[in-house]
């Protein structure tokens, strides 16, 4: 059978995209598609209305909902986050007062992660780029830690057949050793009674059930069982030594690719978390007056970075300085723009923020105009006045333009642009 095509909708950017598609049973916003469209040619993808994600990995939502109270203010970490599928899923489950730190150690993958999280439009998601061992000073902090561990990739053979040529048991052994190191490095950062989710896209027992046994043998955790309807076709497995729970997805039993997930709850040990001084962040706070025509600034604070204004939740301000002491933080909240002579020169991240004021000057465009804008080509549209405008397609923000009177400047980021000039042909 051909690979399954699936997407996950963004609940804070509701649109007409795939409204009638078949739901993925274990994910409220997951949808199966009958065929693979040209996603790149769809402005709603670039607006962050949905994320193209493999259906099996969306099971993360079902697992977390059974173990986590998302009405609470939570700290979460997605340790191996690029390109951002599980981070965007988790950020949609968290409330606005919660904070998700989305980490990617490989520098070349950080830009894609940042782009996808920017499009998703949440204020509660920050990006950092660190090796797991660099989290050592941050102990007993995260209520949720996701480990989408680098693996041998055998579960993706149908979707990515080229993986077969690079696969052998030596690679499996190497991946297993790396997975063990990652878990060892990050475990102290898991909060007492916090949830650690271990995932792979491998069929190999050495990377899955044997890792469950290693985690149960070496750490003070409980293995978590997940209730699943039999008709979903998900296989519950039990590890050989410690009888820990794992959940396997096989392409011949369900609509999805190969996937494995296991959840662990850290026991209470009396360990105290590092103290975070809320006063340390005050020196970097700045006024948000220039943003008030764009967003509701209540319960938000501004931070300055290289003369650029960032907006974060007030509840997260104490973490800005704390994380900066230990980690390389790439993105905090929303990068809003630069204030020059009292005028805010808006950044693309601000356009992608899901909670912009509805009375911002905006211009609606059709599909052809939207694609030309996303290609960063000159566009001809009617603007009612000079100045900054939000460009919208089907009511969804795509980015900024500025009408100078004699021409319209396209401010779509050049590194995000669609390179195919004939994509609508």
C-alpha positions in Angstrom: 0.0 0.0 0.0 1.2 3.6 -0.6 2.2 5.7 2.4 -0.7 7.4 4.3 -1.1 11.2 3.9 -2.2 13.1 7.0 -2.3 16.5 8.4 -3.0 18.1 11.8 -5.1 21.2 12.0 -4.2 24.3 14.1 -7.1 24.8 16.6 -6.2 28.5 17.0 -6.2 29.2 13.2 -9.5 27.6 12.1 -9.9 27.5 8.3 -11.6 25.6 5.6 -8.6 23.4 5.0 -9.5 19.7 4.9 -12.8 20.4 6.8 -14.4 17.2 5.5 -11.4 14.9 5.7 -11.5 11.7 7.7 -10.4 12.2 11.3 -7.4 10.4 12.8 -9.0 8.5 15.7 -6.3 9.2 18.3 -5.9 12.9 17.6 -8.7 15.5 17.8 -7.2 17.7 15.0 -5.7 14.9 12.9 -7.0 14.3 9.4 -6.4 11.6 6.7 -6.2 12.8 3.1 -7.2 10.6 0.1 -4.2 11.9 -1.9 -1.2 14.1 -1.4 -1.9 17.6 -2.7 0.7 20.2 -3.5 1.1 21.5 0.0 3.6 24.1 -1.0 1.1 25.7 -3.3 -1.5 26.1 -0.5 -1.2 29.5 1.2 -3.1 28.0 4.3 0.0 25.8 5.0 2.2 28.9 5.0 -0.3 30.7 7.2 0.1 27.9 9.8 -3.5 26.6 9.5 -2.2 23.0 9.5 0.9 20.9 9.8 1.7 17.9 7.6 2.4 15.1 10.1 2.6 11.4 10.0 -0.6 10.0 11.6 1.0 7.4 14.0 3.0 10.1 15.7 -0.1 12.0 16.5 -0.9 9.3 19.1 1.2 11.5 21.5 -2.0 13.6 22.1 -4.0 10.6 23.2 -1.2 9.4 25.5 -0.6 12.8 27.2 -4.3 13.5 27.8 -4.5 10.4 30.0 -1.6 11.5 32.2 -1.5 15.3 32.2 -3.9 17.9 33.5 -3.6 20.6 30.8 -5.6 23.1 32.8 -2.6 23.5 35.0 0.4 25.8 34.4 3.0 23.4 33.0 6.7 23.5 32.0 7.4 21.2 29.0 10.5 20.3 26.9 10.6 18.7 23.5 14.2 17.6 23.5 14.7 16.4 19.9 12.1 18.7 18.3 12.9 19.4 14.6 11.1 19.8 12.3 8.4 20.6 14.9 5.5 18.2 14.5 5.3 17.1 18.1 6.1 20.6 19.4 3.2 22.2 17.5 1.0 19.3 18.8 2.0 19.8 22.4 1.9 23.6 22.2 -1.8 23.3 21.1 -2.6 21.2 24.2 -0.9 23.6 26.7 -2.7 26.7 28.0 -1.2 30.1 27.4 0.4 30.3 30.9 2.3 27.1 30.3 5.7 27.2 28.6 7.2 24.8 26.0 10.9 24.8 25.3 11.5 23.3 21.9 15.1 22.1 21.5 17.1 20.9 18.5 20.8 20.2 18.8 21.6 20.1 15.0 22.1 23.7 13.9 21.0 23.1 10.3 17.6 21.9 11.6 17.0 24.8 14.0 15.8 27.2 11.2 13.1 24.8 10.0 12.0 24.2 13.6 11.8 28.0 14.2 9.9 28.5 10.9 7.3 25.9 11.7 6.7 27.2 15.3 6.5 30.8 14.0 3.8 29.8 11.5 1.9 27.9 14.3 1.5 31.3 16.0 1.7 30.5 19.7 3.3 32.7 22.4 3.9 29.8 24.7 6.7 28.1 22.7 10.4 29.0 22.8 13.2 27.5 20.7 16.7 26.6 21.9 19.6 24.6 20.4 21.5 22.5 22.9 23.0 19.1 23.4 21.0 17.1 26.0 24.0 17.2 28.4 23.7 21.0 28.5 20.5 20.7 30.5 22.4 19.3 33.4 22.1 22.5 35.5 18.4 22.6 35.0 17.1 20.0 37.4 13.6 18.9 38.5 11.8 21.5 36.3 9.8 20.0 33.4 6.4 18.5 33.9 6.6 17.0 30.4 9.7 15.9 28.5 9.4 14.5 25.0 12.2 12.4 23.7 11.6 11.7 20.0 14.9 9.8 19.9 17.2 9.6 16.8 16.7 6.1 15.6 17.5 3.6 12.7 14.3 4.6 10.9 13.0 1.2 10.0 9.4 2.2 10.7 9.6 4.6 7.8 10.8 2.2 5.1 7.5 2.4 3.3 7.4 6.2 3.3 11.2 6.6 2.7 12.5 3.5 0.9 16.0 5.0 0.6 16.4 4.4 4.3 16.6 0.6 3.5 20.0 1.0 1.8 21.6 2.7 4.9 20.1 0.3 7.4 22.1 -2.5 9.3 22.3 -3.8 12.8 25.5 -1.8 13.5 23.4 1.3 13.0 20.8 0.0 15.3 23.4 -0.6 18.0 24.8 2.9 17.5 21.3 4.4 17.8 20.6 2.4 21.0 23.8 3.8 22.6 22.9 7.3 21.6 19.3 6.9 22.9 20.7 5.7 26.3 23.0 8.7 26.6 20.1 11.1 25.7 17.9 9.7 28.4 20.7 9.7 31.0 21.5 13.4 30.2 17.9 14.7 30.4 16.4 12.7 33.2 17.5 15.0 36.0 15.5 17.8 34.4 12.2 15.9 34.6 10.1 17.2 37.5 9.1 14.8 40.3 5.8 13.2 39.2 6.5 14.5 35.7 6.0 12.5 32.5 8.8 11.5 30.2 7.7 10.2 26.8 10.1 8.1 24.8 9.4 7.6 21.0 11.1 6.2 18.0 10.1 5.4 14.4 11.9 2.0 14.6 10.7 -1.6 14.6 13.8 -2.8 16.4 13.3 -4.2 19.9 16.8 -3.0 20.9 15.6 0.6 20.4 12.2 0.1 21.9 11.3 -2.6 24.5 14.9 -3.0 25.5 15.1 0.8 26.1 12.0 0.5 28.2 13.8 -2.1 30.4 16.9 0.1 30.6 14.9 3.1 31.7 13.0 1.1 34.3 16.2 -0.5 35.6 18.3 2.7 35.8 15.8 5.4 36.8 13.2 5.9 39.6 10.2 5.8 37.3 6.9 3.9 36.8 5.9 2.6 33.4 2.5 4.1 32.3 -0.2 2.0 30.7 -2.4 3.8 28.1 -6.0 2.9 27.4 -6.6 2.2 23.7 -9.6 0.9 21.9 -8.9 -2.4 20.2 -10.3 -1.2 16.9 -7.5 1.3 16.5 -5.1 -1.6 15.7 -2.3 -0.3 18.1 -0.3 -3.2 19.6 0.5 -3.0 23.4 3.8 -4.7 24.1 5.4 -5.6 27.4 9.2 -5.4 27.9 10.9 -8.7 28.7 12.7 -7.9 31.9 10.8 -5.2 33.8 7.4 -5.7 32.3 7.1 -2.1 31.1 4.5 -0.9 28.7 5.1 0.1 25.1 2.9 0.9 22.1 3.7 -0.2 18.6 2.2 1.0 15.3 2.5 -1.4 12.3 1.5 -0.2 8.8 -0.4 -3.4 8.0 -2.6 -3.0 11.1 -3.6 0.7 10.9 -3.5 3.8 8.8 0.0 5.1 9.7 3.7 4.3 9.5 5.9 2.4 12.0 6.1 4.1 15.4 6.8 3.3 19.1 5.9 5.2 22.2 6.4 4.5 25.9 5.6 6.8 28.9 7.2 7.0 32.3 6.3 8.9 35.4 9.1 10.1 37.7 8.7 9.1 41.3 8.9 11.5 44.2 12.4 11.6 45.8 12.5 14.9 47.7 14.8 16.5 45.2 14.5 20.3 45.2 14.5 22.2 41.9 17.0 25.0 41.3 15.7 28.3 42.5 14.8 30.9 39.9 15.1 34.5 40.8 12.1 36.4 39.3 13.9 39.7 39.9 16.8 38.9 37.4 14.6 39.4 34.4 13.4 43.0 35.3 16.5 44.7 33.8 15.6 43.5 30.3 11.9 44.4 30.3 10.7 47.2 28.1 7.6 49.1 27.2 4.9 47.5 24.9 3.1 50.8 24.0 4.2 50.5 20.3 2.5 47.1 20.2 -0.9 48.1 21.4 -2.4 48.7 18.0 -1.3 45.2 17.0 -2.1 43.0 20.0 -3.7 43.0 23.4 -0.7 43.5 25.7 -2.5 42.6 28.9 -0.4 40.1 30.9 2.4 40.4 28.4 5.9 41.9 28.8 8.4 43.1 26.3 12.1 42.2 26.1 14.8 43.9 24.0 17.3 41.9 22.0 19.7 43.7 19.6 17.2 46.7 19.4 14.4 44.3 18.5 11.2 44.0 20.6 10.1 40.5 21.8 6.8 39.8 23.5 6.3 37.0 26.0 3.8 36.0 28.6 4.3 37.9 31.9 4.3 34.5 33.7 7.4 33.4 31.6 9.6 36.5 32.3 11.4 34.8 35.2 12.6 32.1 32.8 14.1 34.4 30.2 17.2 35.2 32.2 17.3 31.7 33.8 17.4 29.8 30.6 19.9 32.3 29.1 22.4 31.4 31.8 22.5 27.7 30.8 21.1 27.4 27.3 21.4 28.8 23.8 17.9 30.2 23.3 17.1 31.0 19.7 13.5 32.3 20.0 11.6 33.6 23.0 7.8 34.3 22.5 7.1 36.5 19.5 9.7 38.6 17.7 7.6 41.7 17.1 9.9 44.2 15.3 12.1 47.2 15.7 11.0 50.6 16.9 12.4 53.4 14.8 11.4 57.0 15.6 8.4 55.8 17.4 7.2 53.5 14.6 7.2 49.8 14.9 8.8 48.1 11.8 6.9 44.7 12.2 8.6 41.3 11.9 7.1 38.3 10.2 6.6 36.5 13.5 4.1 39.2 14.6 2.1 38.6 11.4 1.9 34.9 12.2 0.8 35.4 15.8 -2.6 33.9 16.1 -4.1 36.5 18.4 -3.5 39.7 16.5 -6.2 42.4 16.8 -8.9 42.1 14.2 -8.9 45.8 13.4 -5.3 45.9 12.0 -5.3 47.3 8.5 -5.4 44.3 6.1 -5.8 43.4 2.5 -7.4 40.2 1.3 -6.0 38.5 -1.8 -6.9 35.6 -4.1 -4.9 32.4 -4.6 -2.7 33.7 -7.5 -1.9 36.9 -5.6 -1.1 35.0 -2.4 1.3 32.6 -4.2 3.1 35.6 -5.8 3.5 37.1 -2.4 4.8 33.8 -1.0 7.3 33.7 -3.9 8.4 37.2 -2.8 7.4 38.6 -6.2 6.0 42.1 -6.7 2.2 42.1 -6.3 -0.4 44.5 -7.6 -3.3 45.0 -5.2 -5.5 47.8 -4.2 -4.6 49.4 -0.8 -6.9 52.0 0.7 -4.0 54.1 2.0 -0.3 54.3 2.5 1.4 52.4 5.3 1.7 48.9 6.7 -0.9 46.2 5.8 -1.4 42.6 6.8 -1.9 40.4 3.7 -4.6 37.8 4.2 -5.8 34.8 2.3 -9.2 33.4 3.2 -9.0 35.4 6.4 -5.6 34.0 7.4 -2.5 36.2 7.8 0.4 35.6 5.4 2.7 38.5 6.2 3.3 42.2 5.9 3.3 44.6 2.9 3.9 48.4 2.9 2.2 50.7 0.5 4.5 53.5 -0.5 2.0 55.1 -2.9 4.0 54.4 -6.1 4.7 50.8 -5.2 4.0 48.0 -2.7 6.9 46.5 -0.9 6.7 42.7 -0.2 8.1 41.9 3.3 7.7 38.2 3.2 11.0 36.6 4.5 13.2 35.7 1.6 14.4 32.5 3.3 10.8 31.3 3.6 9.8 32.0 0.0 8.5 29.5 -2.5 11.2 28.9 -5.0 9.1 27.1 -7.7 8.0 29.9 -10.1 5.5 27.7 -11.9 3.9 26.0 -8.9 0.3 26.9 -10.0 0.8 25.7 -13.6 
